[in-house]
Amino acid sequence: MWIIRYAEIGLKGANRPFFEKALERDIRRRLANCGAPAVTRTHGRLWIADEPAYREQVRSALQLLPGVQSFSLAHRVANDMATMKKRGLEIFREAFDGETPTRFRVTTRRADKRYPMQSAEVSRELGAHLFQNSPEGLLSVNLANPELNLHVEIHADFAAMHLVIERGTGGLPVGTAGKVMCLLSGGIDSPVAAWQMIRRGCKVHYVFFENRTFLGRGAFDKVERLAKHLSQFQGRTTLTTVPFSDIQVAIRDQCEPRHRVVLYRRFMYRIAARIMRYHRCLGMVTGENIGQVASQTLENLRAVDVTVNACVYRPLLSMDKVDIIAIARQIGTFETSIEEAPDCCSVFLPKHPATRARVHELEADETHLDVETLENEAILNAECMKLGTNGAPSEKGR
């Protein structure tokens, strides 16, 4: 059987059942194609019956599922001492070669506090049994840094025993915090920002601004692959692609060159806010980071924020780039993100972009544009792709 552990959910007090049920629901959905294994809940744990034919699929699903702190494939045995000694020794011998000096320990957790022996007593007795039934001189007890650790969980009518604890994604179950709209580009940062929000319980929808007229299709293909990859963590979602070339040409022809990038961002925010409301999202997410590029100074971020009446979440705002890259590698988006494909903000890039744009100057520039018509045309020609649980497109439309 699989033991599934959570961390933060255990601190939720009266709301804890809500989060437990959400995690159980997500597990059932992800494992629907794995022989529909039974999922049960006990205090602090979820359990899945093991089916060897689907073992690797279950392992992969649990590694990616937000809310899962760790998990183990365990042996279910009777919780009497004689049975635990016999089965514990068999499990231990599967990993211990009987030839190499090995540090070991036994770690016991009593979920059922009515069990007649204390956790430390169970660990000592099982440890002594393993020591006595192994080749002399090869085993040594090391509680701080063991090479083999036999874990024992004692419940009311059974015990679970295993050697390996595998890490999950952590965080909270998807959807428990609500929906948000992420401005997804083909760079390193925005996919990491989306992942950070997913693991905090958000269902993340995506919007991508493309300039196929000047850049071709490469940037879209890249963003589509990133969105499909991220859907592994949260299941079904949407990717809305907004044509942006007409807006960029209008800004190039009628506005101050130094304001171009910030004006691009102001249009993106207003359009994303309208799409966000259509999907009933509670806020927008970006991969912006203070000072990383000219458009991300505090003054320029403020000049963009004032365009929308919506919460803007920037989970990477104060992170170092090396830390963002490390997360991108961890979640598997880095290699795609570094592929050559310019994003639309690089179109008509001025030699000297404004780093401290003033709102009133930007608003004056926008008076030269038919803002409402440009935005309406962009939204009218946007395409929305629905992505399935496995990242495959399930439906496409306007």
C-alpha positions as CSV (number, residue, x, y, z in Angstrom):
1,M,0.0,0.0,0.0
2,W,1.0,3.6,-0.5
3,I,1.3,6.0,2.4
4,I,0.6,9.6,1.5
5,R,1.7,12.4,3.9
6,Y,0.9,16.0,3.9
7,A,2.4,18.8,6.0
8,E,0.7,22.2,6.0
9,I,-2.8,20.7,5.8
10,G,-2.2,19.4,9.3
11,L,-2.2,22.9,10.6
12,K,-5.6,23.9,9.2
13,G,-7.6,23.3,12.4
14,A,-11.4,23.2,11.7
15,N,-10.8,23.5,8.0
16,R,-8.6,20.5,7.8
17,P,-11.3,18.1,6.5
18,F,-11.9,20.4,3.5
19,F,-8.2,20.2,2.5
20,E,-8.0,16.5,3.1
21,K,-11.0,15.9,0.9
22,A,-9.6,18.1,-1.8
23,L,-6.3,16.2,-1.8
24,E,-8.2,12.9,-1.9
25,R,-10.3,14.2,-4.8
26,D,-7.1,15.2,-6.7
27,I,-5.5,11.8,-6.1
28,R,-8.6,10.0,-7.4
29,R,-8.6,12.1,-10.5
30,R,-5.0,11.7,-11.2
31,L,-5.1,7.9,-10.7
32,A,-8.4,7.4,-12.7
33,N,-6.3,5.6,-15.4
34,C,-4.4,3.4,-12.9
35,G,-7.0,0.8,-12.2
36,A,-9.0,3.2,-10.1
37,P,-7.2,2.2,-6.8
38,A,-9.0,2.6,-3.5
39,V,-8.1,5.8,-1.6
40,T,-8.8,5.9,2.1
41,R,-8.1,8.5,4.8
42,T,-6.9,8.1,8.4
43,H,-5.8,10.9,10.8
44,G,-2.8,12.6,9.1
45,R,-2.5,10.1,6.3
46,L,-4.1,9.0,3.0
47,W,-3.7,5.4,1.7
48,I,-3.8,3.9,-1.7
49,A,-4.0,0.2,-2.4
50,D,-0.9,-0.9,-4.5
51,E,-1.4,-2.4,-7.9
52,P,2.0,-3.5,-9.3
53,A,1.0,-3.0,-12.9
54,Y,0.4,0.7,-12.2
55,R,3.2,1.3,-9.6
56,E,5.3,3.6,-11.7
57,Q,2.3,5.6,-12.8
58,V,1.2,6.1,-9.2
59,R,4.7,7.1,-8.2
60,S,5.0,9.7,-11.0
61,A,1.5,11.1,-10.2
62,L,2.3,11.5,-6.4
63,Q,5.6,13.2,-7.1
64,L,3.8,15.9,-9.1
65,L,0.7,16.4,-7.0
66,P,0.5,19.6,-4.9
67,G,-0.4,18.9,-1.3
68,V,1.6,15.7,-1.2
69,Q,4.6,16.3,1.1
70,S,6.0,12.8,0.9
71,F,4.9,9.2,0.2
72,S,6.1,5.6,0.6
73,L,5.3,2.2,-0.8
74,A,4.8,0.2,2.5
75,H,4.1,-3.3,3.6
76,R,0.8,-3.7,5.6
77,V,1.2,-6.3,8.4
78,A,-0.4,-7.2,11.6
79,N,0.6,-4.9,14.4
80,D,1.7,-7.6,16.9
81,M,5.4,-7.6,17.8
82,A,6.1,-11.2,16.5
83,T,4.7,-10.3,13.0
84,M,6.5,-7.0,12.9
85,K,9.8,-8.6,13.8
86,K,9.4,-11.3,11.1
87,R,8.2,-9.0,8.3
88,G,10.6,-6.2,9.4
89,L,13.6,-8.5,9.0
90,E,12.5,-9.6,5.6
91,I,12.1,-6.0,4.4
92,F,15.5,-5.1,5.9
93,R,17.2,-8.0,4.2
94,E,15.9,-6.9,0.8
95,A,18.0,-3.8,1.1
96,F,20.9,-5.0,3.3
97,D,23.4,-7.0,1.3
98,G,24.9,-8.7,4.4
99,E,28.4,-7.9,3.4
100,T,28.9,-4.2,3.7
101,P,29.1,-2.4,7.1
102,T,25.9,-0.4,7.4
103,R,24.5,2.2,9.8
104,F,20.9,1.7,10.6
105,R,18.0,2.7,12.8
106,V,14.3,1.9,13.4
107,T,11.8,4.8,13.5
108,T,8.4,4.1,15.0
109,R,5.3,6.3,14.9
110,R,2.2,5.3,16.9
111,A,-0.9,6.7,15.2
112,D,-2.9,4.6,17.7
113,K,-1.8,5.8,21.1
114,R,-3.6,2.9,22.8
115,Y,-0.9,0.5,21.6
116,P,0.6,-1.0,24.7
117,M,4.2,-0.2,23.8
118,Q,5.8,3.3,23.5
119,S,7.3,4.2,20.1
120,A,10.8,4.1,21.5
121,E,10.2,0.7,23.0
122,V,9.0,-0.7,19.6
123,S,12.1,0.8,17.9
124,R,14.5,-0.7,20.4
125,E,13.0,-4.2,20.3
126,L,12.8,-4.3,16.5
127,G,16.3,-2.8,16.2
128,A,17.7,-5.5,18.5
129,H,16.0,-8.2,16.4
130,L,17.5,-6.8,13.2
131,F,21.0,-6.6,14.9
132,Q,20.8,-10.1,16.4
133,N,19.8,-11.7,13.1
134,S,22.4,-10.0,10.9
135,P,26.1,-11.0,10.2
136,E,28.2,-10.0,13.2
137,G,30.1,-6.7,13.1
138,L,28.3,-5.3,10.0
139,L,25.5,-3.4,11.6
140,S,25.9,-0.4,13.8
141,V,23.2,1.8,15.2
142,N,23.3,5.4,14.1
143,L,20.2,7.5,14.9
144,A,21.5,10.7,13.3
145,N,22.8,9.5,10.0
146,P,21.6,6.0,9.1
147,E,22.1,4.4,5.7
148,L,19.0,2.2,6.3
149,N,16.0,3.4,8.3
150,L,13.2,1.0,8.9
151,H,10.0,3.1,9.4
152,V,7.1,1.6,11.3
153,E,3.7,3.2,11.6
154,I,1.3,1.5,14.1
155,H,-2.4,1.9,13.6
156,A,-5.4,0.5,15.4
157,D,-5.6,-2.8,13.4
158,F,-2.4,-2.9,11.3
159,A,1.2,-1.6,11.0
160,A,2.9,-0.2,7.9
161,M,6.6,-0.8,7.4
162,H,8.9,0.6,4.7
163,L,12.5,1.8,4.2
164,V,12.1,4.7,1.7
165,I,10.4,8.1,1.9
166,E,10.0,9.9,-1.4
167,R,9.4,13.6,-1.6
168,G,6.4,15.2,-3.2
169,T,5.6,18.7,-4.4
170,G,4.3,19.9,-1.0
171,G,2.0,22.9,-0.7
172,L,-1.7,22.7,-0.8
173,P,-4.2,20.9,-3.1
174,V,-5.0,22.5,-6.4
175,G,-8.1,24.8,-6.4
176,T,-8.3,25.3,-2.6
177,A,-7.1,28.9,-2.9
178,G,-9.1,29.8,-6.0
179,K,-8.3,30.6,-9.6
180,V,-5.7,33.0,-11.0
181,M,-4.6,34.1,-14.5
182,C,-0.8,34.0,-15.3
183,L,0.8,36.0,-18.0
184,L,2.9,33.2,-19.5
185,S,5.9,34.0,-21.7
186,G,8.5,31.7,-23.1
187,G,11.1,32.8,-20.5
188,I,12.4,31.2,-17.3
189,D,10.5,33.2,-14.8
190,S,6.8,33.1,-15.6
191,P,6.5,29.2,-15.6
192,V,8.2,29.2,-12.2
193,A,5.8,31.9,-11.0
194,A,2.9,29.8,-12.2
195,W,4.2,26.7,-10.4
196,Q,4.7,28.6,-7.2
197,M,1.0,29.6,-7.3
198,I,-0.1,26.0,-8.3
199,R,1.6,24.5,-5.2
200,R,-0.1,27.1,-3.0
201,G,-3.5,25.7,-4.0
202,C,-4.3,27.9,-7.0
203,K,-5.8,26.8,-10.2
204,V,-3.8,28.7,-12.8
205,H,-5.1,29.7,-16.2
206,Y,-2.7,31.2,-18.8
207,V,-2.7,34.1,-21.2
208,F,0.1,34.5,-23.9
209,F,0.6,37.6,-26.0
210,E,2.0,36.7,-29.4
211,N,3.4,38.6,-32.4
212,R,3.3,36.0,-35.1
213,T,3.5,38.7,-37.7
214,F,7.1,39.6,-36.8
215,L,8.3,36.6,-34.8
216,G,6.7,33.6,-36.5
217,R,5.2,30.7,-34.6
218,G,8.2,29.6,-32.6
219,A,7.3,31.6,-29.4
220,F,3.8,30.2,-29.4
221,D,5.0,26.6,-29.8
222,K,7.4,27.1,-26.9
223,V,4.7,28.6,-24.6
224,E,2.2,25.8,-25.5
225,R,4.8,23.2,-24.5
226,L,5.4,25.0,-21.2
227,A,1.6,25.2,-20.5
228,K,1.2,21.5,-21.2
229,H,4.1,20.7,-18.9
230,L,2.7,22.7,-16.1
231,S,-0.7,21.0,-16.5
232,Q,0.9,17.9,-15.1
233,F,0.9,19.6,-11.7
234,Q,-2.6,20.9,-11.7
235,G,-4.7,19.0,-14.3
236,R,-7.1,20.8,-16.6
237,T,-6.6,24.4,-17.5
238,T,-6.7,26.9,-20.4
239,L,-4.2,28.8,-22.5
240,T,-5.5,31.9,-24.2
241,T,-3.4,33.3,-27.0
242,V,-3.9,37.0,-27.8
243,P,-2.6,38.6,-31.0
244,F,-0.5,41.6,-30.1
245,S,1.1,42.8,-33.3
246,D,-1.4,45.6,-34.1
247,I,-1.1,47.1,-30.7
248,Q,2.7,47.0,-30.9
249,V,2.7,48.7,-34.3
250,A,0.4,51.4,-33.1
251,I,2.6,52.1,-30.0
252,R,5.7,52.2,-32.3
253,D,4.1,54.6,-34.7
254,Q,2.4,57.0,-32.2
255,C,4.2,56.9,-28.9
256,E,7.5,57.8,-27.3
257,P,10.1,55.1,-28.1
258,R,11.4,55.0,-24.5
259,H,7.9,54.2,-23.3
260,R,7.3,51.2,-25.6
261,V,7.9,48.3,-23.2
262,V,6.0,49.8,-20.4
263,L,3.1,50.6,-22.7
264,Y,3.1,47.0,-24.0
265,R,2.8,45.9,-20.4
266,R,-0.1,48.3,-19.7
267,F,-2.0,46.9,-22.6
268,M,-1.2,43.3,-21.6
269,Y,-2.5,43.9,-18.0
270,R,-5.8,45.5,-19.2
271,I,-6.4,42.7,-21.6
272,A,-5.4,40.0,-19.2
273,A,-7.7,41.5,-16.6
274,R,-10.7,41.2,-18.9
275,I,-9.9,37.6,-19.8
276,M,-9.3,36.9,-16.1
277,R,-12.8,38.1,-15.2
278,Y,-14.2,35.8,-17.9
279,H,-12.6,32.8,-16.2
280,R,-13.7,34.1,-12.8
281,C,-10.1,34.4,-11.6
282,L,-9.3,36.3,-8.4
283,G,-6.1,37.9,-9.6
284,M,-3.2,38.0,-12.1
285,V,0.2,36.3,-11.8
286,T,3.4,37.5,-13.4
287,G,7.1,36.4,-13.3
288,E,8.3,39.9,-12.7
289,N,11.3,40.4,-10.5
290,I,12.5,43.7,-9.1
291,G,15.3,45.3,-11.2
292,Q,15.8,42.2,-13.5
293,V,15.0,44.2,-16.7
294,A,14.2,47.9,-17.4
295,S,10.4,47.3,-17.3
296,Q,10.7,45.8,-13.8
297,T,11.8,48.8,-11.7
298,L,9.5,49.7,-8.9
299,E,8.4,52.8,-10.8
300,N,7.6,50.9,-13.9
301,L,5.8,48.1,-12.0
302,R,3.6,50.8,-10.4
303,A,3.0,52.4,-13.7
304,V,1.6,49.1,-15.0
305,D,-0.4,48.2,-11.8
306,V,-2.5,51.4,-11.9
307,T,-4.1,50.2,-15.2
308,V,-6.1,47.4,-13.6
309,N,-8.5,47.0,-10.7
310,A,-7.2,43.6,-9.7
311,C,-4.7,41.9,-7.4
312,V,-1.4,41.2,-9.1
313,Y,0.7,38.4,-7.6
314,R,4.4,38.3,-8.2
315,P,5.8,35.3,-6.3
316,L,9.3,35.8,-7.7
317,L,9.5,39.5,-6.9
318,S,12.5,39.4,-4.5
319,M,14.1,36.1,-5.6
320,D,17.7,35.8,-7.0
321,K,17.9,34.6,-10.6
322,V,20.0,31.6,-9.6
323,D,17.2,30.5,-7.2
324,I,14.6,30.9,-10.0
325,I,16.7,28.9,-12.4
326,A,17.2,26.1,-9.7
327,I,13.4,25.8,-9.4
328,A,13.0,25.8,-13.2
329,R,15.4,22.9,-13.4
330,Q,13.6,21.1,-10.6
331,I,10.1,21.4,-12.2
332,G,11.4,20.6,-15.7
333,T,10.7,23.9,-17.5
334,F,14.3,25.2,-17.8
335,E,15.4,23.4,-21.0
336,T,12.3,24.6,-22.8
337,S,12.5,28.1,-21.5
338,I,16.1,28.7,-22.7
339,E,15.3,27.6,-26.3
340,E,15.8,30.5,-28.8
341,A,12.5,32.2,-29.4
342,P,12.0,35.9,-28.8
343,D,9.0,37.1,-26.8
344,C,6.8,39.9,-28.1
345,C,8.2,42.5,-25.7
346,S,11.5,42.3,-27.7
347,V,9.7,43.7,-30.8
348,F,10.6,47.3,-31.6
349,L,12.8,47.4,-28.4
350,P,14.1,51.0,-28.0
351,K,17.8,51.7,-27.4
352,H,17.1,53.5,-24.2
353,P,13.9,52.2,-22.5
354,A,12.5,54.2,-19.6
355,T,13.4,52.8,-16.2
356,R,11.3,55.3,-14.2
357,A,8.3,56.0,-16.3
358,R,5.8,58.5,-15.1
359,V,2.2,57.6,-15.2
360,H,1.0,60.9,-16.5
361,E,3.4,60.7,-19.4
362,L,2.3,57.2,-20.3
363,E,-1.3,58.3,-20.1
364,A,-0.5,61.2,-22.4
365,D,1.1,58.8,-24.9
366,E,-2.0,56.6,-24.8
367,T,-4.2,59.5,-25.9
368,H,-2.7,59.1,-29.3
369,L,-4.1,55.6,-29.5
370,D,-7.6,54.2,-29.9
371,V,-7.0,52.1,-26.8
372,E,-10.5,50.6,-26.5
373,T,-10.6,49.5,-30.2
374,L,-7.2,48.0,-30.0
375,E,-8.0,46.0,-26.9
376,N,-11.4,44.9,-28.2
377,E,-9.9,43.7,-31.5
378,A,-7.2,41.7,-29.6
379,I,-9.7,40.0,-27.4
380,L,-12.1,39.3,-30.3
381,N,-9.3,37.5,-32.2
382,A,-7.9,35.6,-29.1
383,E,-8.0,31.9,-29.1
384,C,-8.5,29.7,-26.0
385,M,-7.1,26.2,-25.8
386,K,-8.3,23.8,-23.1
387,L,-5.6,21.5,-21.8
388,G,-6.3,18.1,-20.4
389,T,-4.8,16.5,-17.3
390,N,-1.9,15.0,-19.2
391,G,-1.2,18.3,-21.0
392,A,-2.8,17.3,-24.3
393,P,-5.1,19.9,-26.0
394,S,-8.7,18.9,-25.6
395,E,-10.5,21.7,-27.2
396,K,-9.7,25.0,-29.0
397,G,-11.9,28.0,-29.7
398,R,-12.4,31.8,-29.6
